[in-house]
Amino acid sequence: MRPRTGRIPRIRTLALACVTAALAAPLLSAPAQATPTPPRTGFEKTDGARWTSQPEEQKLLATVDKASDRVSVSRIGTTKQNRPLQLVRIGERPSKNTVLLICSQHGDEPSGRDACLSTIRDLAYAKDKQTQRFLSRTTLLVVPTANPDGRAADTRGNSDGVDINRDHISLQTAEARAMAAVIRDRQPDSIYDLHEYGATPKYYDKDLFDLWPRNLNTDEAVHEEAQTLSEAYVRPAANKSGYTTGTYGIWTDPVTGEPIKQTAGDGQERILRNVSGIKHAAGLLIESRVDPLTEAEQKDEALNNRRRVKSQLSALDGLFAYANERRGQLEAATSAARAEGFRDRGPVYVGGADNDPAEPSEVIQDPPCGYRLDAAQYDGVKDELALHGVKVRRDGAGAYVPMRQSARALVPLLLDERATYHLVTGSPDTDC
């Protein structure tokens, strides 16, 4: 379904207009009841010459938390270097439709983080009716810095050198564990993961790339919603702002535009984009281009940085338009997907992708009724199973993990020896 582009309420843009007006207002002696001046990010204060620091982030979050009743900030974890992992909730009241932003899992990809911080501020202070209506029907959750230690060090991985975006099955890092708990407890309908990439000119050099869950265990309707989010909302919103877009991981012929090579973006389940689909959310990865596009950007790093952030913000307009317009279809798809596992029917895939059919050896055609874990096995993975929201029954000293549950497709990926990233090899129970 294509959006009615002339009628989309550009929620973030409207909110930004309110904040811009407030920031531009003269600093006169204001009445005691006047709205406080919205805070600015470090990135904004320097016009893109540097990224927002952690102390500046903490000050901004504390300010908006105190200033706006629609905002709450909570601590969801702590990194190895004792930095806080935080969740920001924005909304007028609890609502069924929930959008989760995960910002800068890779610490050396900062544009998504700064886009998230300014968006939090803009929505916190917005007074326009369209934004208020949007927030009365949608809960926006934001992890503004998903990798604080990596951001401080300007490294892709965390302080142990682990790529957090390859840890959403094993959950060995504090960062991935915190995100898993949020997804388990809040059950977001869409999960939007902000990243950056290095271009390969002529073949792979769009302003923005995006990609939905390719994992074949993603419910068909949820998969369709994720593609709709990409192709009918995020890309058109970015295009409208003058940014070029494409499919992440796919090189294209510069003359014909036809795909010629896939370099990334497969269906492996440990990536957040794919975990999102397996956990019944319309997931989308977004990647802004790091490299300068023009001679002016080569000479002025701040100009390049501003383009990186602005392109992310333009795509967020599309995300919010999607959440606003297709809330009914999205909620129907995610609710049905969460219930489907209780029917306990159909195969489970341990390989393949939506553009790469699974080999016969990658399909569990007739899954077992469940998996048995002995005491040592269960003790080793019980915390991870709980963080994933997998239901378990104690079975003597060990445990029994039934397939008949909402997390049905996830169970073999965690416990079957055929799954590439399984945590432990459980004993299949075929006595149904």
C-alpha positions in Angstrom: 0.0 0.0 0.0 1.4 3.4 -1.0 1.0 6.3 1.4 -1.0 9.4 0.5 2.2 11.5 0.4 0.3 14.8 0.3 -1.5 14.0 3.5 1.1 12.4 5.8 1.4 14.3 9.0 5.1 14.8 9.3 5.2 14.3 13.0 8.8 14.9 13.7 8.9 17.9 11.3 5.9 19.5 13.1 7.5 18.9 16.5 10.8 20.4 15.3 9.0 23.5 14.1 7.6 24.1 17.6 11.0 23.5 19.2 12.8 25.7 16.7 10.4 28.6 17.4 11.0 28.1 21.1 14.8 28.1 20.7 14.6 31.2 18.6 12.5 33.2 21.0 14.2 36.1 22.7 15.4 35.4 26.3 13.2 38.0 28.1 12.1 37.9 31.7 9.4 35.2 31.3 6.4 34.7 33.6 6.8 31.9 36.1 4.5 29.6 34.2 6.2 30.0 30.8 7.4 26.9 29.0 11.1 26.3 29.6 13.5 26.7 26.7 14.2 23.3 25.1 17.7 22.0 25.5 20.1 21.6 22.6 22.4 18.7 21.8 26.1 19.2 21.7 25.9 18.4 18.0 23.4 21.3 17.5 25.4 23.7 19.7 28.5 23.2 17.4 26.5 23.0 14.2 27.8 19.5 13.6 31.4 20.1 14.3 31.4 17.4 17.0 29.0 14.7 18.3 27.0 15.0 21.5 29.0 13.9 24.5 27.8 11.5 27.2 27.5 14.3 29.8 25.5 16.4 27.4 23.3 13.5 26.6 22.6 12.9 30.3 21.9 16.5 30.9 19.4 16.7 28.0 17.6 13.5 29.0 17.3 14.7 32.6 16.0 18.1 31.4 13.3 16.6 29.1 12.3 14.1 31.8 11.7 16.8 34.3 10.1 19.3 31.8 7.6 17.0 30.1 4.9 14.8 31.5 4.9 12.8 28.3 8.5 11.7 28.8 10.1 9.3 31.3 13.7 8.1 31.4 14.7 4.8 33.0 17.9 2.8 33.4 17.7 -0.6 31.8 21.3 -1.8 32.3 24.9 -0.8 32.9 27.8 -1.4 30.7 31.1 -3.0 31.7 32.6 0.5 32.0 29.7 1.6 34.3 27.9 3.7 31.8 24.1 3.7 31.9 21.9 2.0 29.3 18.7 4.0 29.2 15.2 3.8 27.8 13.2 6.9 27.0 9.4 6.5 26.8 7.4 9.2 25.0 3.6 9.2 24.9 0.6 10.9 26.4 -0.7 7.6 27.9 -0.1 3.9 27.6 -1.1 2.7 24.1 -1.2 -0.6 22.2 0.9 0.7 19.3 4.6 0.8 20.3 7.6 1.9 18.2 11.1 1.2 19.5 14.2 3.1 18.3 17.6 1.5 18.8 20.2 4.1 18.2 23.9 3.5 17.3 24.5 -0.1 18.3 27.9 0.4 16.7 29.8 3.1 18.6 31.5 4.5 15.6 28.2 5.2 13.8 27.0 8.3 15.7 24.5 10.0 13.4 21.6 7.8 14.5 22.3 8.6 18.1 22.2 12.4 17.5 19.1 12.0 15.4 17.4 10.1 18.2 18.4 12.7 20.9 17.0 15.6 19.0 13.9 13.7 18.2 13.3 12.9 21.9 13.6 16.6 22.6 11.4 17.7 19.7 8.6 15.3 20.7 8.9 16.2 24.4 8.3 19.9 23.8 5.9 19.8 20.8 2.6 21.6 21.2 1.0 21.1 17.8 -2.2 19.1 17.7 -1.0 16.5 15.2 2.0 15.5 17.3 -0.1 15.4 20.5 -2.7 13.2 18.8 0.1 10.9 17.5 1.6 10.6 20.9 -1.9 9.9 22.4 -2.2 6.8 20.2 1.5 5.7 20.0 4.1 5.0 22.6 7.6 5.7 21.3 10.5 3.9 23.1 14.0 5.0 22.5 17.4 3.5 23.5 19.3 6.7 22.7 22.8 5.2 23.0 22.7 1.4 22.6 26.5 1.1 23.0 27.8 3.8 25.4 31.3 2.3 25.8 31.8 2.0 22.1 30.5 5.6 21.5 33.0 6.9 24.1 35.9 5.0 22.4 34.5 5.6 18.8 34.7 1.8 18.2 32.2 -0.5 16.4 32.1 -3.0 19.3 31.6 -2.5 23.0 34.4 -2.3 25.6 35.1 -6.0 25.1 35.3 -5.6 21.3 32.0 -7.5 20.8 29.7 -6.4 18.0 26.5 -6.0 19.8 24.5 -6.5 16.6 25.8 -10.0 16.5 24.7 -10.9 20.0 20.9 -10.9 19.9 20.7 -14.7 20.2 23.5 -15.4 22.7 22.9 -12.3 24.8 26.4 -12.3 26.3 26.7 -8.5 26.5 25.0 -6.2 28.9 23.9 -4.1 26.0 22.1 -6.9 24.1 20.6 -8.2 27.3 19.1 -4.8 28.1 17.5 -4.6 24.6 16.2 -8.2 24.8 14.4 -7.3 28.1 12.8 -4.2 26.5 11.6 -6.2 23.6 10.3 -9.0 25.9 8.5 -6.6 28.3 7.2 -3.9 25.9 6.5 -6.1 22.8 7.0 -3.3 20.3 5.1 -3.5 17.0 8.0 -2.0 15.1 11.7 -1.9 15.8 13.9 0.7 14.0 17.6 0.2 14.1 19.8 3.2 13.2 23.3 2.6 11.7 25.8 4.0 9.2 27.8 2.5 6.3 30.8 3.2 4.1 30.1 3.7 0.5 31.5 1.9 -2.6 31.0 4.6 -5.3 29.0 3.8 -8.4 27.8 0.5 -7.0 26.8 1.2 -3.4 26.6 4.9 -2.6 23.1 6.0 -1.7 22.4 8.6 1.1 20.4 6.0 2.9 20.0 2.2 2.7 17.4 0.2 4.6 16.4 -3.5 5.0 13.6 -5.4 6.6 13.9 -8.9 8.4 15.0 -11.4 5.8 14.9 -14.4 8.2 12.4 -17.0 7.0 10.9 -17.5 10.4 9.3 -14.0 10.2 5.5 -14.2 10.0 4.4 -13.4 6.4 2.1 -10.5 7.4 4.8 -8.9 9.7 7.4 -9.3 6.9 5.0 -7.5 4.5 4.5 -4.7 7.0 8.2 -4.3 7.4 8.6 -4.0 3.6 5.8 -1.5 3.5 7.5 0.6 6.1 10.6 0.6 4.0 9.3 1.0 0.5 6.1 3.0 1.0 7.1 5.3 3.8 10.8 5.6 4.8 12.2 5.7 1.3 9.6 8.2 0.0 10.1 10.4 3.0 13.8 10.5 2.5 13.4 11.0 -1.3 11.1 13.9 -0.6 13.8 15.6 1.4 16.3 15.1 -1.5 18.1 11.9 -0.3 18.7 8.9 -2.4 17.7 5.4 -1.1 18.3 1.8 -1.7 18.3 -1.7 -0.3 21.0 -2.4 2.2 23.7 -4.9 1.2 22.8 -5.0 -2.5 25.2 -3.6 -5.1 23.5 -2.3 -8.3 24.7 -1.6 -11.8 25.2 2.1 -12.2 23.6 2.1 -15.6 20.7 -0.2 -15.3 20.1 -0.1 -11.6 19.8 -3.9 -11.5 21.2 -5.9 -8.6 24.6 -7.4 -9.3 26.0 -8.5 -6.0 24.9 -9.0 -2.4 27.5 -8.1 0.2 25.4 -8.0 3.5 21.9 -8.3 4.8 21.3 -12.0 5.0 18.8 -13.8 7.3 21.1 -14.8 10.2 19.1 -14.7 13.3 21.6 -13.1 15.7 21.2 -9.7 14.0 18.6 -7.3 15.6 16.9 -6.7 12.2 16.1 -10.5 12.0 15.5 -11.0 15.7 12.8 -8.3 15.4 11.0 -10.3 12.8 11.3 -13.6 14.7 9.9 -11.8 17.8 7.0 -10.6 15.7 7.9 -6.9 15.2 8.2 -5.1 11.9 11.9 -4.5 12.0 13.9 -2.1 9.8 17.6 -1.4 9.6 18.5 2.1 8.4 22.0 3.1 7.3 23.2 6.6 6.5 26.3 7.2 4.3 29.4 8.2 6.3 31.5 9.3 3.3 31.4 12.9 2.0 29.3 13.3 -1.1 30.6 16.6 -2.4 33.9 18.5 -2.5 32.3 20.9 0.1 31.7 18.0 2.5 35.2 16.8 2.0 36.5 20.2 3.1 34.0 20.7 5.9 33.5 17.7 8.2 30.6 19.5 10.0 28.7 19.9 6.7 29.1 16.1 6.1 28.0 15.3 9.6 24.9 17.5 9.3 23.9 15.6 6.1 24.3 12.3 7.9 22.0 13.4 10.7 19.5 15.2 8.5 19.1 12.1 6.3 18.4 10.0 9.4 15.8 12.5 10.5 14.1 12.5 7.1 13.7 8.8 7.3 12.3 9.0 10.8 9.5 11.2 9.3 8.6 8.2 7.2 8.6 5.8 10.2 6.3 8.1 12.2 3.9 8.5 9.2 3.8 4.7 8.9 3.0 4.2 12.6 0.3 6.9 12.4 -1.4 5.6 9.2 -1.0 1.8 9.4 -1.4 1.3 13.1 -4.4 -1.0 12.6 -2.8 -3.2 10.0 0.5 -3.4 12.0 -1.2 -4.3 15.3 -3.3 -6.9 13.5 -0.2 -8.5 12.0 1.9 -8.5 15.2 -0.9 -9.7 17.4 -1.7 -12.6 15.0 2.0 -13.5 14.7 2.3 -13.7 18.5 -0.6 -16.0 18.7 0.4 -18.2 15.8 3.0 -20.1 17.8 0.4 -21.6 20.0 -1.0 -23.5 16.9 2.4 -25.3 16.7 2.3 -25.9 13.0 4.7 -25.5 10.1 8.4 -25.8 9.6 11.2 -23.8 11.3 14.1 -22.5 9.3 17.7 -22.6 10.4 19.0 -21.0 7.2 18.0 -19.2 4.1 16.5 -15.8 3.6 13.6 -14.1 1.8 15.8 -13.8 -1.3 17.7 -17.1 -0.8 15.5 -20.2 -0.5 16.6 -22.5 2.4 18.3 -25.8 1.5 16.5 -29.0 2.6 19.1 -29.4 5.4 18.1 -25.9 6.6 14.5 -26.7 7.2 13.1 -28.5 10.3 10.0 -29.7 8.5 8.5 -31.6 11.4 9.7 -29.9 14.6 9.6 -31.8 17.9 7.0 -31.1 20.6 9.8 -29.4 22.7 13.3 -29.8 24.0 14.5 -31.2 27.3 17.4 -29.7 29.1 19.3 -31.4 31.9 20.2 -29.5 35.1 23.5 -28.3 33.9 22.2 -27.2 30.5 19.3 -25.3 32.0 21.5 -23.6 34.6 23.7 -22.4 31.8 21.0 -20.9 29.7 18.0 -20.1 32.0 18.8 -16.4 32.1 19.0 -16.1 28.3 15.8 -18.0 27.8 14.1 -15.7 30.3 15.4 -12.6 28.5 14.1 -13.9 25.2 10.7 -14.5 26.8 10.8 -18.2 26.1 8.4 -20.2 28.4 9.9 -23.1 30.3 8.5 -25.8 32.6 10.7 -27.2 35.3 11.2 -31.0 34.7 12.9 -32.5 37.8 16.3 -31.0 38.1 16.2 -29.8 34.5 13.6 -28.1 32.3 11.3 -28.7 29.4 10.9 -26.0 26.7 7.6 -26.6 24.7 7.3 -25.6 21.1 3.7 -24.5 21.6 4.2 -20.9 22.6 4.5 -17.4 21.1 8.3 -17.8 20.7 7.9 -21.1 18.8 10.3 -20.2 16.0 12.9 -19.0 18.4 13.0 -22.2 20.5 14.9 -24.4 17.9 17.2 -21.5 17.0 18.3 -21.5 20.7 18.2 -25.3 21.4 18.5 -27.3 18.3 22.0 -28.5 17.2 21.1 -27.7 13.6 20.8 -24.0 14.3 24.1 -22.1 13.7 24.0 -20.0 16.8 22.2 -22.3 19.2 23.0 -21.8 22.9 22.9 -25.5 23.9 21.9 -28.8 22.4 18.6 -29.8 23.9 17.1 -33.3 23.6 14.2 -33.2 21.1 10.9 -34.5 22.4 9.0 -36.3 19.6 6.5 -38.0 21.9 3.6 -35.7 21.1 
